Amino acid sequence: MSELKYDPELCGACPTVDCLTRCTYLDLDLDTARQERARILAGEDSRVLTECATCYACEEYCPNRNHPFYLIVQQQEEKELWPVPIPIYKQQLGMMAPRTKDPPRPLTGRVVNMCFFPMLKRAVRGDLFEGCDQIVGSDIFCNIMWLHTAGASVIQERLPRVIDKIWTEHLEPSGQGEMIMYHDECYGTYTQLAPAFGLQVPWKSIHLFEYLNERLDRLKDKIRPLGLKAAYQRPCSSRLSPHIDPLVDEIFGKIGVERVEREYDRENALCCGGVLKLQQRDELAEDVQQRNLDDMKAHEAMVCVFNCPACFMFLGEATAKRGLMPTLMSELCQIALGEPPLKMGG
């Protein structure tokens, strides 16, 4: 994997330092942000490296698409400023390592990449996913999660192998040239992260929301408008593909759901708090979750819609306790099509 495509001169000339001044978690004024930027560009210690919540947001805020977050992650690793305790980091490395799976089988329909979420294989069903096939497993895990742990080198080591395996063992033998990404992180990995490091991806990646929009158009006669108000929990990885966010409104419009206009949505979204808990920043995690949930309730949301399975796992129970139904976007579409929702526990 080649080096990060990052231009320090472009960064140094930026007058607004949006990557730092707009950060939800650092609270830096412009002068302080410029000072910290200078330290980062000089390879020196910076409070940014130790206080970063690893929410990816500066990737979206950067007006030059210059990948400031990836630079932060690299410097965290080089300086051994681990956001996550080393024992937890090493445990996760072992748990998420690629393992040999059953031999690949022919893929006859449109391919849905389920990443490392075998428990969600049952979500690919019914009219919504008619004719679709799927791949899943640790050996095709996109590995972008290591951005949360200063694990840039892990991504650089594992991601090229994953891309090669998906292409040579799954897609190319079946004559498939595109793949639907059920997990938002996979889409961000193959459309933004990989190119940022000069890595070629031989297939076309389709975001789940692009696919859902297409299918809902084809199935419009079966849609039963839901008449619900929904809060959308935007995942960290959506910072890598902000052009996808308007599709949330399109999907909601097609199934009769109102996206409540709340404070912590779109570019101002808060993370689910799961990564902050992993980093053992419990007070911050609880504060973020509380503000987020209060915001949803204040705007009379009835459901909380997720696109990231990890966010669903971390925040789903808390939303349910606050009286909001937690659901994945594809499941909300299934309900609008008259199909029973997936029972996540079994």
C-alpha beads as a LAMMPS data file, in Angstrom:
LAMMPS data file: protein, C-alpha beads

346 atoms
345 bonds

1 atom types
1 bond types

-500.0 500.0 xlo xhi
-500.0 500.0 ylo yhi
-500.0 500.0 zlo zhi

Masses

1 110.0

Atoms # bond

1 1 1 0.000 0.000 0.000
2 1 1 1.540 3.305 -1.032
3 1 1 1.884 6.398 1.114
4 1 1 -0.977 8.661 2.080
5 1 1 -1.862 11.282 -0.529
6 1 1 -1.474 14.273 1.756
7 1 1 -0.142 17.714 0.846
8 1 1 1.315 19.522 3.899
9 1 1 1.674 22.782 1.967
10 1 1 -2.021 22.756 1.077
11 1 1 -2.848 22.165 4.718
12 1 1 -0.457 24.840 5.959
13 1 1 -1.991 27.427 3.633
14 1 1 -5.585 26.746 4.705
15 1 1 -6.948 29.967 6.285
16 1 1 -9.862 28.425 8.204
17 1 1 -8.365 25.231 9.699
18 1 1 -11.855 23.755 9.516
19 1 1 -10.541 20.305 10.406
20 1 1 -9.829 21.573 13.940
21 1 1 -12.039 24.625 14.490
22 1 1 -15.175 22.701 13.532
23 1 1 -14.315 19.684 15.668
24 1 1 -17.096 18.831 18.124
25 1 1 -14.723 17.394 20.713
26 1 1 -11.660 19.707 20.771
27 1 1 -13.204 23.211 21.082
28 1 1 -10.285 25.146 19.550
29 1 1 -10.363 28.780 18.507
30 1 1 -8.684 29.749 15.234
31 1 1 -5.384 30.897 16.746
32 1 1 -5.028 27.759 18.857
33 1 1 -6.009 25.586 15.904
34 1 1 -3.272 27.170 13.794
35 1 1 -0.723 26.503 16.529
36 1 1 -1.743 22.852 16.840
37 1 1 -1.762 22.448 13.067
38 1 1 1.807 23.767 12.947
39 1 1 2.861 21.211 15.558
40 1 1 1.262 18.365 13.601
41 1 1 2.869 19.461 10.339
42 1 1 6.236 19.650 12.087
43 1 1 5.794 16.140 13.453
44 1 1 5.696 17.432 17.027
45 1 1 3.431 16.447 19.900
46 1 1 0.003 18.074 19.793
47 1 1 -3.008 17.950 22.081
48 1 1 -4.971 16.989 18.966
49 1 1 -3.243 13.602 18.919
50 1 1 -4.268 12.785 22.483
51 1 1 -7.724 14.384 22.557
52 1 1 -8.997 13.216 19.144
53 1 1 -12.230 11.245 19.457
54 1 1 -11.467 9.510 16.119
55 1 1 -14.912 10.369 14.739
56 1 1 -13.638 10.915 11.149
57 1 1 -15.377 14.317 10.990
58 1 1 -12.317 16.317 9.923
59 1 1 -12.271 14.276 6.706
60 1 1 -15.627 15.850 5.866
61 1 1 -14.771 19.310 7.182
62 1 1 -11.549 19.651 5.176
63 1 1 -12.397 21.929 2.207
64 1 1 -9.435 20.531 0.252
65 1 1 -10.136 16.802 0.769
66 1 1 -6.559 16.546 2.023
67 1 1 -7.135 13.688 4.513
68 1 1 -6.248 15.372 7.830
69 1 1 -7.743 12.536 9.874
70 1 1 -5.579 9.885 8.262
71 1 1 -2.518 12.026 9.053
72 1 1 -3.616 12.252 12.694
73 1 1 -4.021 8.469 12.890
74 1 1 -0.591 7.887 11.390
75 1 1 1.045 10.276 13.848
76 1 1 -0.791 8.708 16.788
77 1 1 0.682 5.355 15.832
78 1 1 4.183 6.702 15.150
79 1 1 4.246 8.402 18.570
80 1 1 2.497 5.452 20.280
81 1 1 -0.297 7.716 21.495
82 1 1 -2.839 4.902 21.557
83 1 1 -6.490 6.064 21.869
84 1 1 -7.430 2.561 23.080
85 1 1 -5.627 0.666 25.871
86 1 1 -3.032 -1.666 24.381
87 1 1 -4.529 -4.898 25.879
88 1 1 -7.903 -4.090 24.282
89 1 1 -6.207 -3.174 21.008
90 1 1 -4.297 -6.451 20.888
91 1 1 -7.397 -8.435 21.797
92 1 1 -9.315 -6.813 18.965
93 1 1 -6.458 -7.490 16.547
94 1 1 -6.752 -11.185 17.265
95 1 1 -10.541 -11.276 17.229
96 1 1 -10.797 -9.429 13.916
97 1 1 -7.949 -11.216 12.166
98 1 1 -8.771 -12.930 8.831
99 1 1 -9.431 -16.640 9.077
100 1 1 -9.803 -19.281 6.401
101 1 1 -13.410 -19.720 5.367
102 1 1 -15.268 -22.246 3.251
103 1 1 -14.298 -22.308 -0.449
104 1 1 -15.936 -19.490 -2.464
105 1 1 -19.122 -20.412 -4.301
106 1 1 -20.515 -19.014 -7.558
107 1 1 -22.384 -15.733 -7.158
108 1 1 -25.374 -15.655 -9.447
109 1 1 -27.184 -12.479 -8.374
110 1 1 -26.222 -8.967 -7.354
111 1 1 -23.620 -9.254 -4.621
112 1 1 -24.157 -7.758 -1.175
113 1 1 -21.037 -7.433 0.969
114 1 1 -22.019 -8.083 4.607
115 1 1 -18.459 -7.530 5.858
116 1 1 -17.882 -9.185 9.260
117 1 1 -21.549 -9.264 10.336
118 1 1 -22.794 -12.836 9.810
119 1 1 -25.644 -12.174 12.248
120 1 1 -27.167 -9.838 9.649
121 1 1 -27.200 -12.287 6.745
122 1 1 -30.927 -12.805 7.355
123 1 1 -31.525 -9.120 6.640
124 1 1 -30.911 -9.779 2.936
125 1 1 -34.337 -11.182 2.168
126 1 1 -37.756 -10.565 0.643
127 1 1 -38.706 -8.365 -2.280
128 1 1 -36.183 -5.721 -1.281
129 1 1 -33.236 -8.029 -1.947
130 1 1 -34.805 -10.349 -4.489
131 1 1 -32.169 -12.130 -6.576
132 1 1 -29.285 -10.940 -4.382
133 1 1 -26.380 -13.045 -3.230
134 1 1 -24.024 -12.218 -0.399
135 1 1 -20.523 -12.673 0.950
136 1 1 -19.520 -12.379 4.608
137 1 1 -16.657 -13.230 6.928
138 1 1 -13.517 -12.113 8.715
139 1 1 -11.500 -12.739 5.560
140 1 1 -13.358 -9.925 3.751
141 1 1 -13.485 -7.567 6.745
142 1 1 -12.747 -4.045 5.467
143 1 1 -10.555 -3.205 8.511
144 1 1 -11.344 0.512 8.521
145 1 1 -12.200 0.308 12.232
146 1 1 -8.470 0.507 13.048
147 1 1 -8.696 4.235 12.343
148 1 1 -10.286 4.403 15.794
149 1 1 -7.244 2.793 17.430
150 1 1 -4.222 4.420 15.740
151 1 1 -3.882 1.248 13.684
152 1 1 -3.030 2.716 10.290
153 1 1 -0.370 0.056 9.752
154 1 1 -2.913 -2.708 10.317
155 1 1 -5.067 -1.281 7.541
156 1 1 -2.041 -0.955 5.276
157 1 1 -1.146 -4.594 5.908
158 1 1 -4.595 -6.197 5.704
159 1 1 -6.644 -4.128 3.277
160 1 1 -4.697 -4.994 0.079
161 1 1 -5.141 -8.680 0.891
162 1 1 -8.862 -8.225 1.458
163 1 1 -9.311 -6.414 -1.859
164 1 1 -7.358 -9.095 -3.685
165 1 1 -9.330 -11.892 -2.025
166 1 1 -12.721 -10.343 -2.786
167 1 1 -11.786 -9.794 -6.409
168 1 1 -9.894 -12.991 -7.243
169 1 1 -11.955 -15.462 -5.196
170 1 1 -15.463 -13.998 -5.258
171 1 1 -16.239 -11.382 -7.904
172 1 1 -14.005 -12.050 -10.892
173 1 1 -14.669 -15.849 -11.087
174 1 1 -18.414 -15.130 -11.111
175 1 1 -18.161 -12.363 -13.703
176 1 1 -19.242 -9.708 -11.183
177 1 1 -17.960 -6.165 -11.557
178 1 1 -19.853 -4.406 -8.788
179 1 1 -20.832 -4.949 -5.173
180 1 1 -23.442 -3.477 -2.822
181 1 1 -22.006 -2.430 0.543
182 1 1 -24.427 -3.203 3.351
183 1 1 -22.088 -1.578 5.870
184 1 1 -21.372 2.122 5.439
185 1 1 -17.757 1.582 6.531
186 1 1 -17.116 -0.784 3.627
187 1 1 -18.313 1.826 1.155
188 1 1 -16.034 4.440 2.717
189 1 1 -13.133 2.000 2.674
190 1 1 -13.300 1.164 -1.011
191 1 1 -14.330 4.568 -2.377
192 1 1 -12.343 6.960 -0.171
193 1 1 -9.799 5.295 2.131
194 1 1 -8.218 2.980 -0.436
195 1 1 -7.774 5.719 -3.083
196 1 1 -6.328 8.034 -0.413
197 1 1 -3.489 5.531 -0.034
198 1 1 -3.144 4.917 -3.771
199 1 1 -4.787 1.511 -3.643
200 1 1 -6.783 0.416 -6.692
201 1 1 -10.191 -1.212 -6.219
202 1 1 -11.177 -3.271 -9.294
203 1 1 -14.937 -3.288 -8.745
204 1 1 -17.648 -0.634 -8.548
205 1 1 -18.912 -0.069 -5.011
206 1 1 -22.599 0.688 -4.549
207 1 1 -23.815 2.194 -1.300
208 1 1 -26.712 0.404 0.361
209 1 1 -28.780 3.600 0.146
210 1 1 -28.240 3.810 -3.603
211 1 1 -29.499 0.270 -3.913
212 1 1 -32.488 0.845 -1.591
213 1 1 -33.548 3.912 -3.557
214 1 1 -33.463 1.932 -6.769
215 1 1 -35.438 -0.982 -5.318
216 1 1 -38.057 1.246 -3.688
217 1 1 -38.743 2.840 -7.058
218 1 1 -39.323 -0.594 -8.537
219 1 1 -41.506 -1.669 -5.608
220 1 1 -43.431 1.593 -5.149
221 1 1 -46.817 -0.100 -5.603
222 1 1 -46.134 -2.282 -2.546
223 1 1 -45.071 0.522 -0.223
224 1 1 -47.294 1.289 2.762
225 1 1 -46.315 4.765 4.028
226 1 1 -45.287 4.479 7.665
227 1 1 -46.209 7.951 8.927
228 1 1 -43.308 8.023 11.378
229 1 1 -40.889 10.671 12.598
230 1 1 -37.331 9.380 12.579
231 1 1 -33.956 10.451 13.897
232 1 1 -31.084 9.282 11.731
233 1 1 -27.920 8.185 13.563
234 1 1 -25.216 9.080 11.102
235 1 1 -22.174 6.768 11.409
236 1 1 -18.589 8.012 11.609
237 1 1 -17.830 6.507 8.214
238 1 1 -20.448 8.734 6.563
239 1 1 -17.891 11.510 6.961
240 1 1 -16.038 9.810 4.112
241 1 1 -19.044 9.937 1.770
242 1 1 -21.181 13.009 2.633
243 1 1 -22.724 12.918 -0.854
244 1 1 -24.711 9.884 0.298
245 1 1 -26.509 11.717 3.122
246 1 1 -29.244 13.277 0.911
247 1 1 -30.293 9.739 -0.006
248 1 1 -31.540 9.333 3.557
249 1 1 -34.139 12.012 2.853
250 1 1 -35.061 10.378 -0.457
251 1 1 -35.569 6.967 1.129
252 1 1 -37.598 8.426 3.988
253 1 1 -39.749 10.327 1.518
254 1 1 -40.523 7.162 -0.425
255 1 1 -41.618 5.183 2.646
256 1 1 -43.557 7.949 4.389
257 1 1 -41.033 8.837 7.099
258 1 1 -40.124 12.349 8.264
259 1 1 -36.481 12.967 9.136
260 1 1 -36.678 15.275 12.131
261 1 1 -34.472 18.347 11.770
262 1 1 -32.517 18.167 14.988
263 1 1 -29.291 19.722 16.249
264 1 1 -27.032 16.668 16.081
265 1 1 -27.580 15.494 12.544
266 1 1 -25.951 15.856 9.135
267 1 1 -22.553 17.617 9.407
268 1 1 -23.162 18.255 13.112
269 1 1 -23.785 14.588 13.932
270 1 1 -22.535 13.048 17.166
271 1 1 -21.047 9.577 17.241
272 1 1 -22.855 6.690 18.930
273 1 1 -20.424 6.760 21.864
274 1 1 -19.258 3.188 21.357
275 1 1 -15.727 4.114 20.325
276 1 1 -15.436 6.534 23.249
277 1 1 -16.351 3.696 25.605
278 1 1 -13.746 1.513 23.923
279 1 1 -11.254 4.314 24.590
280 1 1 -12.412 4.283 28.252
281 1 1 -13.583 7.886 28.040
282 1 1 -16.762 6.967 29.853
283 1 1 -17.824 10.450 30.945
284 1 1 -17.524 11.815 27.423
285 1 1 -19.328 8.785 26.000
286 1 1 -22.223 9.205 28.410
287 1 1 -22.406 12.943 27.722
288 1 1 -22.438 12.392 23.944
289 1 1 -25.111 9.716 24.155
290 1 1 -27.243 11.773 26.533
291 1 1 -27.136 14.889 24.325
292 1 1 -27.871 12.806 21.264
293 1 1 -30.846 11.009 22.799
294 1 1 -32.230 14.191 24.376
295 1 1 -32.041 15.797 20.937
296 1 1 -33.979 12.940 19.354
297 1 1 -36.693 13.091 21.995
298 1 1 -36.911 16.899 21.910
299 1 1 -37.773 16.709 18.221
300 1 1 -40.407 14.006 18.797
301 1 1 -38.657 11.217 16.921
302 1 1 -40.447 7.884 17.140
303 1 1 -37.704 5.708 15.687
304 1 1 -33.923 5.886 15.541
305 1 1 -32.586 4.679 12.210
306 1 1 -29.100 3.218 11.911
307 1 1 -26.932 2.347 8.943
308 1 1 -23.942 1.038 10.903
309 1 1 -24.497 -2.319 12.631
310 1 1 -21.893 -1.387 15.255
311 1 1 -23.766 1.854 16.073
312 1 1 -26.945 -0.207 16.328
313 1 1 -25.283 -2.516 18.845
314 1 1 -23.807 0.309 20.933
315 1 1 -26.771 2.713 20.953
316 1 1 -29.810 0.592 20.107
317 1 1 -30.673 -0.438 23.661
318 1 1 -30.313 3.115 24.939
319 1 1 -32.694 4.452 22.280
320 1 1 -35.230 1.752 23.139
321 1 1 -35.090 2.734 26.803
322 1 1 -35.898 6.301 25.769
323 1 1 -38.981 5.129 23.896
324 1 1 -37.571 5.186 20.369
325 1 1 -37.663 2.073 18.225
326 1 1 -34.116 1.263 17.008
327 1 1 -33.977 -0.100 13.480
328 1 1 -31.608 -0.504 10.567
329 1 1 -32.454 1.428 7.400
330 1 1 -33.041 -1.710 5.333
331 1 1 -35.374 -3.067 8.009
332 1 1 -37.441 0.127 7.998
333 1 1 -37.842 -0.314 4.246
334 1 1 -38.866 -3.939 4.777
335 1 1 -41.592 -2.820 7.195
336 1 1 -42.860 -0.267 4.665
337 1 1 -43.121 -3.112 2.147
338 1 1 -45.343 -5.061 4.530
339 1 1 -42.714 -7.563 5.640
340 1 1 -42.129 -8.433 9.309
341 1 1 -39.009 -6.904 10.860
342 1 1 -35.987 -9.032 11.552
343 1 1 -35.693 -10.265 15.133
344 1 1 -32.172 -9.208 15.955
345 1 1 -31.810 -11.573 18.885
346 1 1 -32.552 -14.773 17.025

Bonds

1 1 1 2
2 1 2 3
3 1 3 4
4 1 4 5
5 1 5 6
6 1 6 7
7 1 7 8
8 1 8 9
9 1 9 10
10 1 10 11
11 1 11 12
12 1 12 13
13 1 13 14
14 1 14 15
15 1 15 16
16 1 16 17
17 1 17 18
18 1 18 19
19 1 19 20
20 1 20 21
21 1 21 22
22 1 22 23
23 1 23 24
24 1 24 25
25 1 25 26
26 1 26 27
27 1 27 28
28 1 28 29
29 1 29 30
30 1 30 31
31 1 31 32
32 1 32 33
33 1 33 34
34 1 34 35
35 1 35 36
36 1 36 37
37 1 37 38
38 1 38 39
39 1 39 40
40 1 40 41
41 1 41 42
42 1 42 43
43 1 43 44
44 1 44 45
45 1 45 46
46 1 46 47
47 1 47 48
48 1 48 49
49 1 49 50
50 1 50 51
51 1 51 52
52 1 52 53
53 1 53 54
54 1 54 55
55 1 55 56
56 1 56 57
57 1 57 58
58 1 58 59
59 1 59 60
60 1 60 61
61 1 61 62
62 1 62 63
63 1 63 64
64 1 64 65
65 1 65 66
66 1 66 67
67 1 67 68
68 1 68 69
69 1 69 70
70 1 70 71
71 1 71 72
72 1 72 73
73 1 73 74
74 1 74 75
75 1 75 76
76 1 76 77
77 1 77 78
78 1 78 79
79 1 79 80
80 1 80 81
81 1 81 82
82 1 82 83
83 1 83 84
84 1 84 85
85 1 85 86
86 1 86 87
87 1 87 88
88 1 88 89
89 1 89 90
90 1 90 91
91 1 91 92
92 1 92 93
93 1 93 94
94 1 94 95
95 1 95 96
96 1 96 97
97 1 97 98
98 1 98 99
99 1 99 100
100 1 100 101
101 1 101 102
102 1 102 103
103 1 103 104
104 1 104 105
105 1 105 106
106 1 106 107
107 1 107 108
108 1 108 109
109 1 109 110
110 1 110 111
111 1 111 112
112 1 112 113
113 1 113 114
114 1 114 115
115 1 115 116
116 1 116 117
117 1 117 118
118 1 118 119
119 1 119 120
120 1 120 121
121 1 121 122
122 1 122 123
123 1 123 124
124 1 124 125
125 1 125 126
126 1 126 127
127 1 127 128
128 1 128 129
129 1 129 130
130 1 130 131
131 1 131 132
132 1 132 133
133 1 133 134
134 1 134 135
135 1 135 136
136 1 136 137
137 1 137 138
138 1 138 139
139 1 139 140
140 1 140 141
141 1 141 142
142 1 142 143
143 1 143 144
144 1 144 145
145 1 145 146
146 1 146 147
147 1 147 148
148 1 148 149
149 1 149 150
150 1 150 151
151 1 151 152
152 1 152 153
153 1 153 154
154 1 154 155
155 1 155 156
156 1 156 157
157 1 157 158
158 1 158 159
159 1 159 160
160 1 160 161
161 1 161 162
162 1 162 163
163 1 163 164
164 1 164 165
165 1 165 166
166 1 166 167
167 1 167 168
168 1 168 169
169 1 169 170
170 1 170 171
171 1 171 172
172 1 172 173
173 1 173 174
174 1 174 175
175 1 175 176
176 1 176 177
177 1 177 178
178 1 178 179
179 1 179 180
180 1 180 181
181 1 181 182
182 1 182 183
183 1 183 184
184 1 184 185
185 1 185 186
186 1 186 187
187 1 187 188
188 1 188 189
189 1 189 190
190 1 190 191
191 1 191 192
192 1 192 193
193 1 193 194
194 1 194 195
195 1 195 196
196 1 196 197
197 1 197 198
198 1 198 199
199 1 199 200
200 1 200 201
201 1 201 202
202 1 202 203
203 1 203 204
204 1 204 205
205 1 205 206
206 1 206 207
207 1 207 208
208 1 208 209
209 1 209 210
210 1 210 211
211 1 211 212
212 1 212 213
213 1 213 214
214 1 214 215
215 1 215 216
216 1 216 217
217 1 217 218
218 1 218 219
219 1 219 220
220 1 220 221
221 1 221 222
222 1 222 223
223 1 223 224
224 1 224 225
225 1 225 226
226 1 226 227
227 1 227 228
228 1 228 229
229 1 229 230
230 1 230 231
231 1 231 232
232 1 232 233
233 1 233 234
234 1 234 235
235 1 235 236
236 1 236 237
237 1 237 238
238 1 238 239
239 1 239 240
240 1 240 241
241 1 241 242
242 1 242 243
243 1 243 244
244 1 244 245
245 1 245 246
246 1 246 247
247 1 247 248
248 1 248 249
249 1 249 250
250 1 250 251
251 1 251 252
252 1 252 253
253 1 253 254
254 1 254 255
255 1 255 256
256 1 256 257
257 1 257 258
258 1 258 259
259 1 259 260
260 1 260 261
261 1 261 262
262 1 262 263
263 1 263 264
264 1 264 265
265 1 265 266
266 1 266 267
267 1 267 268
268 1 268 269
269 1 269 270
270 1 270 271
271 1 271 272
272 1 272 273
273 1 273 274
274 1 274 275
275 1 275 276
276 1 276 277
277 1 277 278
278 1 278 279
279 1 279 280
280 1 280 281
281 1 281 282
282 1 282 283
283 1 283 284
284 1 284 285
285 1 285 286
286 1 286 287
287 1 287 288
288 1 288 289
289 1 289 290
290 1 290 291
291 1 291 292
292 1 292 293
293 1 293 294
294 1 294 295
295 1 295 296
296 1 296 297
297 1 297 298
298 1 298 299
299 1 299 300
300 1 300 301
301 1 301 302
302 1 302 303
303 1 303 304
304 1 304 305
305 1 305 306
306 1 306 307
307 1 307 308
308 1 308 309
309 1 309 310
310 1 310 311
311 1 311 312
312 1 312 313
313 1 313 314
314 1 314 315
315 1 315 316
316 1 316 317
317 1 317 318
318 1 318 319
319 1 319 320
320 1 320 321
321 1 321 322
322 1 322 323
323 1 323 324
324 1 324 325
325 1 325 326
326 1 326 327
327 1 327 328
328 1 328 329
329 1 329 330
330 1 330 331
331 1 331 332
332 1 332 333
333 1 333 334
334 1 334 335
335 1 335 336
336 1 336 337
337 1 337 338
338 1 338 339
339 1 339 340
340 1 340 341
341 1 341 342
342 1 342 343
343 1 343 344
344 1 344 345
345 1 345 346
